[in-house]
Amino acid sequence: MEVVTSTFYSIVSERSRIQLMDADWSDRYGWLAVQKHHNRVECVANGVVLHPDVTVRVPIIRWVGSERFLLADARSDGIRHNVFLVDLYGKVQHSFCGGDGIEDIAVGREGIWIGYFDEGVFGKGISAEGLVLFRLDGSPIFNYHSHLTDRPMIIDCYAICKGRSSTLWLFPYSDFSLIHLDPCTKAMKRYEVPESLRGSTALCVRGNYAYFCNSYHAKEELYSWDIGKGELEKIGRIHGAVRGLGPKETGHFISIDGDSASVHTILNPMEYEYSVSHFALY
């Protein structure tokens, strides 16, 4: 296997006080970035700088469709609105409270998935669910801890990534099993992973393969695992903050390293070569 990296955004001005905070990539919609410029948060959509009239301290940005994106604050008092849907003119169309302690966000046709870290899970409000699927209007559809009875508890939702259809993959602390979740049927499948993958903070699943990055055992190292077969292969390194992309994208991971954002594509012709029964949720 080989990893191909492409940098899509880089802050080149040495005179401006700009700090890149988060970014997103879509084959269909292009790229997004959120940055702090002289302590003011600004969004960049395919090169166009936008200034939504919101206050966010720890920003997260994601595409929602071709005409709008999501801007969230990872920290909240659990009451105030901290998830904003913004159009490409920078106008806030809608907002809602997404809870405190947001670890990661993944968006699909089914809605907005939000996973939480420990301060949210052991706090008050919706974040105590560990993982929640929201409609675009902010109403919850699926609450992990309440809707699943026979499941590992999420203490910290280390990594999530979109699966096919309405499904989601997650890798929670402290169980560190790979979980495939269908919110429509409230079905869950769980896979024990090799010990060396524990603590991974970035996950991507394509076909029969799960890719993990930044584990306790190997910081910044990228591994491929043939799901259920125990075969683990080190395939490269990704520097910076890393997260997995969904199956609709050509790239597998996105990273933010200092002042630049990149997409990483894994060349693995075996991904979809055969099908196995444990992917029935697809």
RODO-2510 file (C-alpha; in nm, 4 decimals, decimal comma):
residues 282
     n   res          X          Y          Z
     1     m     0,0000     0,0000     0,0000
     2     e     0,1019     0,3586    -0,0617
     3     v    -0,0213     0,6907     0,0811
     4     v    -0,0533     0,9932    -0,1493
     5     t    -0,0729     1,3354     0,0176
     6     s    -0,2150     1,6532    -0,1331
     7     t    -0,2079     1,9891     0,0487
     8     f    -0,5182     2,1949    -0,0341
     9     y    -0,4714     2,4958     0,1935
    10     s    -0,1704     2,6670     0,3449
    11     i    -0,1283     2,9961     0,5291
    12     v     0,1689     3,1633     0,3645
    13     s     0,1584     3,5171     0,5037
    14     e     0,4234     3,5721     0,7707
    15     r     0,2936     3,9188     0,8518
    16     s    -0,0612     3,8155     0,9444
    17     r    -0,1410     3,6581     1,2768
    18     i    -0,3428     3,3672     1,1442
    19     q    -0,3860     3,0323     1,3204
    20     l    -0,5451     2,7442     1,1304
    21     m    -0,7935     2,5695     1,3631
    22     d    -0,9846     2,3130     1,1553
    23     a    -1,0627     2,2179     0,7948
    24     d    -1,2825     1,9939     0,5827
    25     w    -1,2638     1,8463     0,2351
    26     s    -1,5234     1,7173    -0,0115
    27     d    -1,4651     1,5850    -0,3637
    28     r    -1,7938     1,7496    -0,4631
    29     y    -1,7943     2,0743    -0,2661
    30     g    -1,4256     2,1627    -0,2289
    31     w    -1,2489     2,2761     0,0863
    32     l    -1,3273     2,4617     0,4059
    33     a    -1,1072     2,6086     0,6748
    34     v    -1,1672     2,7946     0,9991
    35     q    -0,8912     3,0097     1,1407
    36     k    -0,8240     3,2779     1,3974
    37     h    -0,7047     3,6055     1,2496
    38     h    -0,6037     3,8667     1,5088
    39     n    -0,8147     3,6674     1,7610
    40     r    -1,1202     3,6808     1,5345
    41     v    -1,2636     3,3572     1,3951
    42     e    -1,3092     3,3541     1,0191
    43     c    -1,4147     3,0817     0,7761
    44     v    -1,2725     3,0201     0,4305
    45     a    -1,4802     2,8357     0,1698
    46     n    -1,2856     2,7559    -0,1471
    47     g    -1,0787     3,0718    -0,1028
    48     v    -1,3647     3,3049    -0,0035
    49     v    -1,3253     3,4517     0,3458
    50     l    -1,6470     3,4682     0,5514
    51     h    -1,7208     3,6203     0,8910
    52     p    -2,0299     3,4579     1,0477
    53     d    -2,1755     3,6585     1,3355
    54     v    -2,1107     3,3913     1,6003
    55     t    -1,8768     3,3441     1,8941
    56     v    -1,6778     3,0180     1,9006
    57     r    -1,3710     2,9394     2,1099
    58     v    -1,2741     2,5920     1,9846
    59     p    -1,4086     2,5803     1,6275
    60     i    -1,5011     2,2748     1,4206
    61     i    -1,6052     2,3101     1,0560
    62     r    -1,7812     2,0623     0,8229
    63     w    -1,9617     2,0662     0,4902
    64     v    -2,3377     2,0052     0,5191
    65     g    -2,4172     2,0347     0,1470
    66     s    -2,3188     2,2324    -0,1586
    67     e    -2,4694     2,5561    -0,0257
    68     r    -2,3847     2,5567     0,3460
    69     f    -2,1516     2,4350     0,6151
    70     l    -2,1523     2,3686     0,9880
    71     l    -1,9494     2,5719     1,2348
    72     a    -1,9438     2,4455     1,5938
    73     d    -1,7789     2,5314     1,9222
    74     a    -1,6423     2,2215     2,0984
    75     r    -1,7051     2,3815     2,4385
    76     s    -2,0415     2,4912     2,5709
    77     d    -2,2287     2,5334     2,8979
    78     g    -2,4741     2,2728     2,7675
    79     i    -2,7466     2,5333     2,7188
    80     r    -2,6306     2,7962     2,4720
    81     h    -2,6330     2,7268     2,0995
    82     n    -2,2928     2,6128     1,9785
    83     v    -2,3700     2,4478     1,6426
    84     f    -2,4416     2,6869     1,3545
    85     l    -2,5484     2,6172     0,9957
    86     v    -2,3987     2,8878     0,7758
    87     d    -2,4539     2,9658     0,4076
    88     l    -2,1781     3,0543     0,1625
    89     y    -2,2405     3,4252     0,2206
    90     g    -2,1538     3,3846     0,5885
    91     k    -2,5135     3,4160     0,7127
    92     v    -2,6272     3,1883     0,9962
    93     q    -2,9373     3,0020     0,8807
    94     h    -2,9996     2,7950     1,1933
    95     s    -2,8385     2,7026     1,5242
    96     f    -2,8843     2,4620     1,8135
    97     c    -2,7171     2,3345     2,1286
    98     g    -2,4932     2,0383     2,0433
    99     g    -2,3677     1,9840     2,3978
   100     d    -2,0322     2,0325     2,5669
   101     g    -1,7084     1,8456     2,5070
   102     i    -1,7415     1,7804     2,1331
   103     e    -1,4650     1,5469     2,0150
   104     d    -1,5621     1,5145     1,6487
   105     i    -1,8463     1,5718     1,4021
   106     a    -1,9439     1,3697     1,0939
   107     v    -2,2228     1,4739     0,8570
   108     g    -2,4333     1,2432     0,6373
   109     r    -2,7742     1,2408     0,4728
   110     e    -2,9142     1,0985     0,7957
   111     g    -2,8034     1,4058     0,9928
   112     i    -2,5189     1,5328     1,2095
   113     w    -2,3205     1,2860     1,4231
   114     i    -2,1501     1,4360     1,7291
   115     g    -1,9116     1,2376     1,9499
   116     y    -1,7984     1,3679     2,2889
   117     f    -1,4865     1,3486     2,5042
   118     d    -1,4891     1,2691     2,8764
   119     e    -1,5687     1,6178     3,0077
   120     g    -1,8876     1,6128     2,8015
   121     v    -1,9788     1,2516     2,8783
   122     f    -1,9446     1,3083     3,2533
   123     g    -2,1066     1,6496     3,2366
   124     k    -2,4722     1,7451     3,2059
   125     g    -2,7096     1,7408     2,9111
   126     i    -2,7065     1,5641     2,5747
   127     s    -2,3302     1,5051     2,5764
   128     a    -2,3749     1,2394     2,8484
   129     e    -2,4947     1,0109     2,5672
   130     g    -2,1367     0,9836     2,4372
   131     l    -2,2554     0,9918     2,0753
   132     v    -2,5667     1,1557     1,9294
   133     l    -2,7198     1,1793     1,5832
   134     f    -2,9035     1,5093     1,5313
   135     r    -3,1410     1,6190     1,2576
   136     l    -3,0354     1,9370     1,0814
   137     d    -3,2826     2,1291     1,2984
   138     g    -3,0968     2,0127     1,6093
   139     s    -3,3457     1,7539     1,7369
   140     p    -3,1838     1,4231     1,8433
   141     i    -3,2596     1,1120     1,6377
   142     f    -3,0342     0,8604     1,8063
   143     n    -2,8717     0,8636     2,1515
   144     y    -2,5991     0,6018     2,1986
   145     h    -2,6254     0,5289     2,5705
   146     s    -3,0070     0,5468     2,5841
   147     h    -3,0930     0,3610     2,2629
   148     l    -2,8386     0,0805     2,2888
   149     t    -2,8561    -0,1475     2,5904
   150     d    -2,5942    -0,4116     2,5093
   151     r    -2,3019    -0,1872     2,4160
   152     p    -1,9675    -0,0682     2,5493
   153     m    -1,9986     0,2554     2,7412
   154     i    -1,8404     0,5562     2,5756
   155     i    -1,6136     0,7342     2,8208
   156     d    -1,4417     0,9259     2,5410
   157     c    -1,5373     0,8893     2,1748
   158     y    -1,1811     0,8831     2,0424
   159     a    -1,2644     0,8500     1,6711
   160     i    -1,5655     0,8358     1,4404
   161     c    -1,6090     0,8145     1,0638
   162     k    -1,9031     0,7812     0,8293
   163     g    -1,9923     0,4408     0,6910
   164     r    -2,2099     0,3615     0,3946
   165     s    -2,5763     0,4635     0,3945
   166     s    -2,6784     0,5921     0,7405
   167     t    -2,4146     0,3969     0,9347
   168     l    -2,1267     0,5188     1,1472
   169     w    -1,8022     0,3603     1,2658
   170     l    -1,6632     0,4513     1,6073
   171     f    -1,3670     0,3661     1,8271
   172     p    -1,4456     0,4525     2,1910
   173     y    -1,2387     0,4633     2,5073
   174     s    -1,1983     0,2567     2,7169
   175     d    -1,3237    -0,0545     2,5384
   176     f    -1,1349     0,0208     2,2141
   177     s    -1,3339    -0,2177     2,0004
   178     l    -1,4322    -0,1149     1,6480
   179     i    -1,8087    -0,0564     1,6386
   180     h    -2,0329    -0,0383     1,3325
   181     l    -2,3612     0,1325     1,4127
   182     d    -2,6920     0,1600     1,2258
   183     p    -2,9192     0,4246     1,3864
   184     c    -3,2224     0,3223     1,1797
   185     t    -3,2380    -0,0340     1,3133
   186     k    -3,0455     0,0412     1,6342
   187     a    -2,8147    -0,2454     1,5391
   188     m    -2,4514    -0,2619     1,6418
   189     k    -2,1639    -0,4895     1,5434
   190     r    -1,8442    -0,4981     1,7421
   191     y    -1,4951    -0,6163     1,6431
   192     e    -1,1960    -0,6783     1,8641
   193     v    -0,8903    -0,5030     1,7190
   194     p    -0,5175    -0,5721     1,7610
   195     e    -0,3728    -0,4383     2,0858
   196     s    -0,1324    -0,2027     1,9069
   197     l    -0,4271     0,0000     1,7693
   198     r    -0,5571     0,1005     2,1118
   199     g    -0,5851     0,4741     2,1601
   200     s    -0,6056     0,5601     1,7891
   201     t    -0,7611     0,9025     1,7409
   202     a    -0,8269     0,8786     1,3652
   203     l    -1,0296     0,6099     1,1869
   204     c    -1,1374     0,5419     0,8283
   205     v    -1,3198     0,2318     0,7013
   206     r    -1,3401     0,1428     0,3330
   207     g    -1,4709    -0,1907     0,2113
   208     n    -1,3004    -0,4678     0,4067
   209     y    -1,0271    -0,2485     0,5557
   210     a    -1,0085    -0,0256     0,8598
   211     y    -0,7300     0,2323     0,8801
   212     f    -0,6116     0,3686     1,2156
   213     c    -0,3741     0,6538     1,2950
   214     n    -0,2108     0,7978     1,6053
   215     s    -0,2427     0,5143     1,8586
   216     y    -0,0926     0,4983     2,2067
   217     h     0,1671     0,2598     2,0699
   218     a     0,2672     0,4575     1,7604
   219     k     0,2089     0,8320     1,7406
   220     e     0,1364     0,9598     1,3876
   221     e     0,1795     0,6106     1,2385
   222     l    -0,0857     0,4821     0,9976
   223     y    -0,1983     0,1190     1,0004
   224     s    -0,4222    -0,0930     0,7801
   225     w    -0,6288    -0,3750     0,9310
   226     d    -0,8171    -0,6359     0,7302
   227     i    -1,1281    -0,6410     0,9505
   228     g    -1,1770    -0,9608     1,1433
   229     k    -0,8625    -1,1275     1,0083
   230     g    -0,6032    -0,9957     1,2485
   231     e    -0,3674    -0,8855     0,9713
   232     l    -0,2102    -0,5513     1,0604
   233     e     0,0170    -0,3538     0,8270
   234     k     0,2034    -0,0283     0,8862
   235     i     0,1634     0,1841     0,5738
   236     g     0,3013     0,5284     0,6575
   237     r     0,2841     0,8350     0,8807
   238     i     0,0521     1,1342     0,8975
   239     h     0,1651     1,4376     1,0952
   240     g    -0,0568     1,6762     1,2849
   241     a    -0,4228     1,6480     1,3863
   242     v    -0,5827     1,3706     1,1779
   243     r    -0,9369     1,2423     1,1192
   244     g    -1,0984     0,9996     0,8777
   245     l    -1,3136     1,0931     0,5788
   246     g    -1,6335     0,9201     0,4693
   247     p    -1,6687     0,6609     0,1898
   248     k    -1,7984     0,9170    -0,0619
   249     e    -1,4549     1,0791    -0,0737
   250     t    -1,1532     0,9634    -0,2728
   251     g    -0,9228     1,0535     0,0143
   252     h    -0,9141     0,8566     0,3373
   253     f    -0,7851     1,1113     0,5914
   254     i    -0,7553     1,4848     0,6387
   255     s    -0,4840     1,6423     0,8521
   256     i    -0,3957     1,9828     0,9914
   257     d    -0,0266     2,0272     1,0539
   258     g     0,0704     2,3760     1,1633
   259     d    -0,0443     2,6202     0,8940
   260     s    -0,1489     2,3671     0,6277
   261     a    -0,4339     2,1231     0,5630
   262     s    -0,3926     1,8081     0,3516
   263     v    -0,5846     1,5085     0,2210
   264     h    -0,4253     1,1625     0,2335
   265     t    -0,5308     0,8879    -0,0069
   266     i    -0,4406     0,5216     0,0504
   267     l    -0,3770     0,3217    -0,2646
   268     n    -0,5196    -0,0200    -0,1771
   269     p    -0,6804    -0,2124    -0,4662
   270     m    -0,7953    -0,4793    -0,2196
   271     e    -1,0439    -0,2545    -0,0373
   272     y    -1,3524    -0,3675    -0,2261
   273     e    -1,2196    -0,6838    -0,3866
   274     y    -1,4413    -0,9194    -0,1904
   275     s    -1,7363    -0,8978     0,0467
   276     v    -1,7846    -1,0674     0,3818
   277     s    -2,0890    -1,1284     0,5959
   278     h    -1,9893    -0,8907     0,8742
   279     f    -2,0675    -0,5945     0,6472
   280     a    -2,4390    -0,6686     0,6431
   281     l    -2,5038    -0,3209     0,7911
   282     y    -2,3879    -0,1627     0,4661
***
